[in-house]
Amino acid sequence: MRLNTKILIGFGIALIVLILTSSASLLSIHSLRTQTKRVQHTYQVMQQADSLNTLLREAQSGVRGYRLTYDPAFLQTYARADSVLQRLQIRIKRMTADNATQQIRLDSLRVMTAREMSILRPLTDARRGFSPSDLTTTLTTDRLTMRSARELFVRVKQEELRLLAQRTERQDGLENLTPVFVVVSGLLAIITVLWLFSRIVRELNDNERLQKELQTVNAEVAHRIGLIRELAGRVVKGDYSVKIPTTETDSLGDLAAQLNFMTQSLDQSFSALRQRNQELDQFAYVASHDLKAPLRGVMTIVKWIEQEHPDELSAQLRAYLEQMRGRLARLEDLINGLLAYARVGRAANARTETDVNALLHEVAELVVPADFQLKIGPNMPVFVTDRLSLQQVFTNLLSNAVKYHHQGHGHLAVSCRELEKQYEFRVQDDGPGIAPEYHQKIFQLFQTLRDRNTAESTGIGLSIVKKIIDEQMGTITVDSAAGRGAGFIFTWPKG
């Protein structure tokens, strides 16, 4: 495992331990805070219950004082209790919503409080007279009701005291446990970091020792690689007889042996290739002389027949002779096309500064008839390239656009778009178009889309175009559909 990977894993473990211990500490602190809030909540419930009990007793004392003295000041406590008791009971009930038992008790207490206030309310009316027996009965009922209410208050408070004791116990436990969590978390983080540091120091020492060993090995390897680089340079220059002296049996030794074998094989292959090229040149010579001579002889015989026996030739025979002349011309074009296709890439053409705009005008004068209009785009580049090959590409594309046009006149256009390392040219016509299923077929040798009796064609022109562009490391595609014209798009290197 690499040192960087080990360091990352170590730091990952330390980070995980730190996150876990920190999470445990935060959880403990959060639990302590929650228990503290619950204890405070219990105190608040008890305080509110005491306030409710106090208000009810003060209301009772005030009403009794009023009945004894008929001093309206005693009724202030009753009036305050009457206006506050209901809101206070709602507040207590909301605060104990999570305790079903307390809710039942508070419902009963609300009933008792309402009954007590209904008992005290007639006693606050000075105009209402009470007989001694009625007053005694009312006060007795009041006393019994207050006794029941006090019992409910006691139960409510006892329940809250029980919750307070339980929550206080949990709070104390968390107060004792939280510092332990924090201390343990810190210790674990320190231990992990120290362990990681020791591992890193050990790995660094091992790496330093290995680097010293590798320096010695690298010096030897660099020398042997230098020999291999020297062999590669000489091979690039065409010297395939070079060999690398080696007796080692390691990987570089095997590589040197393979390179020696490769140079030997290349020497033999290039010798055979030179022989094949010589044979191909001989074939080209034979094809251009020995094959063309009989063709020209037959053409001459056809011409003599037409000149010496004009009256003896019927219209049908003249048509046959015309067809023969066309077939002979196509055969000669086929031979010339095959020779041109074979020569592509075999000879290094001179690279010269080329003005594409001027080049297109030269091509147009040769292959574009007067009935056709050629529009040349404004962004034609001037750059150093293989001018002859580029001229051959434009010549074939424009002549094809004219030859296969379905009318005797038309519009042609050439445009250019500059890319990062190439120029993208587009040759567009308004001819009959090419269906998508034929877009790849047209670049194959001897493939034409029209009947040979309709248009004399060898089917080699676009094959030559594609081979030239392939030699230039470019691409060519067709953008066309039947009846919508054809656009040939090809890329050409800038330099």
N, C-alpha and C positions, 0 to 999 in steps of 0.2 A: 504494500500500500504506500502511495506517495506521501511525502511529509506534509504537503498542503492538505491532503485528504485527512491525515491523522489529526492535524491541528484543527481543521474544521469540525471533525467528529468530537474532539475533546472539548472545544468551545461549545459545540451543540449540547453535549452532556452537561457541561457546567451551566449553560443557559437553562436547560430543562430543569436541573436541580434547583437553580435560583428561582425559576418561575413557580415550581411546585411549592418550595418553602415559603416564597412570598405569598402565594395564593393561600396556603394554610394559615399564615399569619394574618392576612387580610380577612380570611373567613373567621378566624378566632376573634379578631377585633370587631368585625361586623356583628358576630353573635353577642359579644359583650355589650356592644352599643344597643342591640335589640333588647337584651335582657334589662339593661338600664332603663330604656324607654318603657318597658313593661312595668318595672317597679314604680317608675314615676307615674305611670298611668293608674296603677293600683292606688297609690297615695291620692291621686286626684279624685278617683271614684269615692274613696272613703271620705275625703274632704267634702265632696258634693253631697254624699249621704248624710254626713253630720250637719251640713248646712240645712238640708231639707228637714231633718229632725228638729233642729233648733228653731227654724221658722214655724213649724207646726206647734211646738210647745209655746213659743212666744205668742202665737195667735190665740192659743187657748188661755194663757195667762192674761193677755190683754182684754179678751172678752169677759173673763171672770172679774177682772178689776173694774171694767166698765159697769157690770151689773151691780157691783158693790158701791161704787162712788158716782156713777153716771158722769164720769169725767171723760169727755171725748178724746182726750190725749191717749187713753188706753187703747182706742180703736186703731191707732196708727200702725201698730204691729200687725193687727188683723188685716188691714188694708194692704200692707206691704206683702204679707204672706199670700193673700188672695191673688195679687198680681204677679208674683214671682214663682209660686209653687208649681204651676203647670209647666212653665218653661224649664224649671230646674229638673222636674221629673223626666221631661223629654230628653234633656241633656244627659242625665244619668243613664237612661235607657239606651241612648245612642252609644255611650261609652262602654256599655256592657253587652253590645250586640253579639259578641262572640261567645257569650256564656248563657246557654239556654236556661239553666236553673235560676240565675239571677234575673233573667227576663220574666220568668213566672212570678218570682217574688216581687219584682217591681210592679208587675201588673196588679198583683194583690194589694201592694202598698198604695198604688194609685187609687184603687177603689176605696181603701180605708181613708186616704187623705180627702177624697171627694166627700165621703160620708161625714168625716169630722167637720169639714168646712160647711156642709149643709146643716149640721147640728148647731154650729156656732153662729150661722148667719141670722136666724130669728132672734138670737140674744143680743144682736147689735142694734135692733130696732127698739128705741126707747118708748115708742108709742104703743108697742104691743105689751099688754099686761100678761103676767103669768101667775097663776095661783101657786101657793107654796108646794102643792103636790106635783103640779106640772113642772115647776122649776126643778124640784128634786129629781123627777124622772129624767128630765133633759140632761141635768148635770151627771146623773148616774150613767146614762147612755154615753155621754161625752167621755167619761172616765174609762168605761169599758173599751170604747173605740180607740182611745189613745193607748190603752194597754196593748191592744192587738197590734196597733201600728208600731209601738215600741218593740214588740217581739219580732216583727218583720224587719225593723231597722237593725236589731241585734243579729238576725240571721244574715242579712245582707252584709253587714260589717264583718261577721265571722267568716263568710265566704271570701271576702276580699282579703282578710287577714291571712287566710289559708293560702290564697294565691300569692300574697306578699311574701310569706315565708318560703313558698316554693320558688318563686322567682328570685328572691334574695339569695337563696342557696345556689341556684344556677349562676347568678351574677358573681358570687364569691368564687365559685369554681372556675368560671371563665377568667376572672381577674387573676387567679393564680396560674391558669394554664397559658394565657396569652404571652407573658414574658418568656415562658419555657419555649413556646413555639418560635418566638423571635430569636432567642439565643441559639436554639438548635438550627434554625435556618441559616444564621450567620456562620456557625461552625461548619455546616455542610458545604456552604459556598466557599469558605476558606480552604477546607480540605480538598475540594474539587479543583480549585485554582492551583493549589500547591502541587497536587498530583499531575495536573496538566502541564505546569511549568517544568516539573522534573522530566516528564516524557519529552517535551520539546527540547530541553537541554540535551538529553540523551540522543535524540534523533539528529540534532545539529552536530554533535560530536561525531556520530557515525557518518553523517554526510560529509563532514570535513575530511575524515579519513578516506572515504570513497573518492572524493574529488582529487586527492593527491594521487591515488592509484589510477584514476581516469586520466590525469594529465599525462602520465607516462604512456598509457595506451593510446591516447589521442594523438600524441606526437608520431607514433608509429603508423597509426591509421591515416593521419594526414599525409605522410610520405607516400603511402601506398595509393591513397586517393589521388594524389598528384600525378602518379604514374598513369592511373586510369583516365584522369582528365586529359593528360597529354595524348594518350591513345585516342580519346574521343575527338580531340582537336585535329589530329592528323587524319582520322577517318572522315571528318567533315570536309577536309581539304581534298579528299579523294585518294589518300594513301591507305589501301586496304591490306598492305603487306606487313604492317606494324604488329609487334607482339609484346606482351608484358611478361618480363621474367619473374616468375613466382614459384615458390616451393611450399607456401603455406597451405594448410588444409582447412582454414576457417572460412567464414562466409565471404570475406574479401578475396581469399584465394580462389574459392569457387567462382566468384564473380569474374575475377581476372581470367580464369580458364574459359568461362563462357564467352567473355569478350574476345579472347583469342580465337575461339571457335567461330564466333560471329564474324570477325573480320575475315577469316578464311572463307566462310560461306559467302560473305558479301563480295569478296574478290572473285570467287567462282561465278556468282550470280551476275555480277556486272560484266564479266567477260562474256557470259552467255547472252546477256542483254545487248551488249554491243554487236554480237554476231546476229541477233534477231533484228536489230535496227538496220544493220547492213542489208539483211535479206529484205526488210520492208522497203528500204530505199530502192533496192533492185526491182521489187515488185512495182513500186511507184513509177520507175522508169519504164518498165515493160507496159504498164497500164496506160501511161501517157503517150507512148510511141507505138508499140506493137498492136494495142487494141484500138487506138484512135485511127490508125492508118486504114484498116479495113472499113471502118465506119465512113471515113471521108470518101473512100473508093465507092462504096454503095451510094452515098449521097451524089457523087459525080455521075454515076450510071443513071440514077433517077433523073438528074438534070439533063443528061444527054437524050434520054428517051423523050422527055417533054420537048426538047428543042428540035430533034431530028424527025420525029413522027407526030407533029402536032395535029395533023388531020386524021390520023388513024386512031387517035385516042378517044374513046367514048367518055361521056360524062362520068359514068360509074368508074371507069379505069382511072380517070383523073383524080377522083375522090380517093381511090385506093392509093395512088401515088402520093397524094397529099398526106394521107394517114401514115404512109411509110416514112415520109420525110419527118413528120412529127415524132414518130416512134424513134427514129434514128437520132433526132435532136435530143429527145429525152434520155436516150441511152448515153449520149455523149455528156449530157448534164449530170447524169447519174455517176459516170466515171469521175468527172471533175469533182462532184460533191464528195464522193468517197475519198478521193485523194485529199481534198481540203479537210475532211473530218479526221483522217489519219494524221495529217500534219499538225493539227491543233495541239499546242503544248510541247511539241518536239523541238521547235526552234525558238530561241529567246529573242523576241522582237525588241528593238531599241525603245527605251523609255524617253519620251520627249515632252516638252511643255505643250499641252493640248488645249486649244480654245474650242470647247464643245459647240458653241454657237456657230463658229466658222466651219467646224467639222460637219455639222448637220446641213448647212447650206451646200457644202460640197456633195454630200450624199444625195440631197434632194435633186440636185442637177442631174445626177446619174439615174435615179430610180423612180422619181416622182413625176408623173406626166403633168402637162399643163392643165388638164381637166381637174386635177386634185389641188386642194389648198392645204398647205402645211403651216401650222401655227407653232412657233418655237417660243417656249416660255422665257420670262425675263431673267431667271436666276441660273443661267447656264454657267458652270464653273470653268475656271482656267487652272489646270493643275498638271503635274508631271505624271504621265502614265503610259501604258502600252497603247499608243494611238492607233496602230494598225488593227489590233484586236477590237478596240471599241468601235472603230469605223465599220468593221465587218459585222458586228452585232447590230448597229443601227441600219446598215444596208439590208440585212436579211429581214429585219422586222418591218421596215418601211416598204420594201419590195413585196413582202407577203401581204401587207395591208392593201396594197394596190392590186396585186394579182387576184386575190380572193374577194374583192369587193363585188357586191351583187349589182352595182350600177356602174356606168361608165365614168362617173365623177363622184367625188366625195370630199370629206374633210379629215385631215390628219392633224394630230397635236402631239408635241413632245414637251414634257415638263420635268422639273428636277426639284428634289427636296433634299436638303443637307442633313445628314445624320451625324452621329458622334464620330464614327470612323469611316463612314461610307457616304456615297451619293446614291440617292434612290431616283432612278429615271422611270418615266412612264410614257409609253408609246400608245396613243389612243386613236382608234378609228371609228367611223360610223357605219361599218359594214354589217354583214348579216349576223355577226356574233357567233359565239361557240357555246354549245350546251355544256353544263357543268360536268357531265359524265365523260367528256372528251378532254378536259383540262390537262390531264396527265398524259393521255395517249399522244397528243400532238408533238411531244418532245422526244418520242421514240423514233428510231430510224425507219424510214420508208413508210411512215404513217401519214395519210392525208385524209381529209374529211370530205373531199369532193371526188366525183368520178373522174378517173384519169382521162376518159374521153372528153370530158368537159373542160378540164384544165390540165395541161401538161405539167406535171410536178413530180419531183423525185422523192419528196418527203424527207429531205436531209437538212434543209435550211434551218429549221428550229432545233434540230439535233446538234448542229454545229454551234448555234447560239448558246444552247445550254452547256455544251462542253467548254466553250470559251469562258463563260461566266463561272463554271465550276473551277476551271483552272485559276481564275482570279479570286477564288474563295468567296464568291457572291452567290446570290439566289435569284431565281426568276419564278414568277407566278402569273396567273391569268385572272383577270377580273372581267368576266363576260357572262352573258346569257343569250340564248337564241333570240335574234331580232333586235338586239340592243347594243351592237357594236362590241369591240374587244379592246381591252387594255392590257398590255404586257408591261409588268412592273419588274425591274431588275435592279440589283444593287451592285455598285462598283467601288473598289477600295480607293481611298483618297491618295494613298502613297505607298 
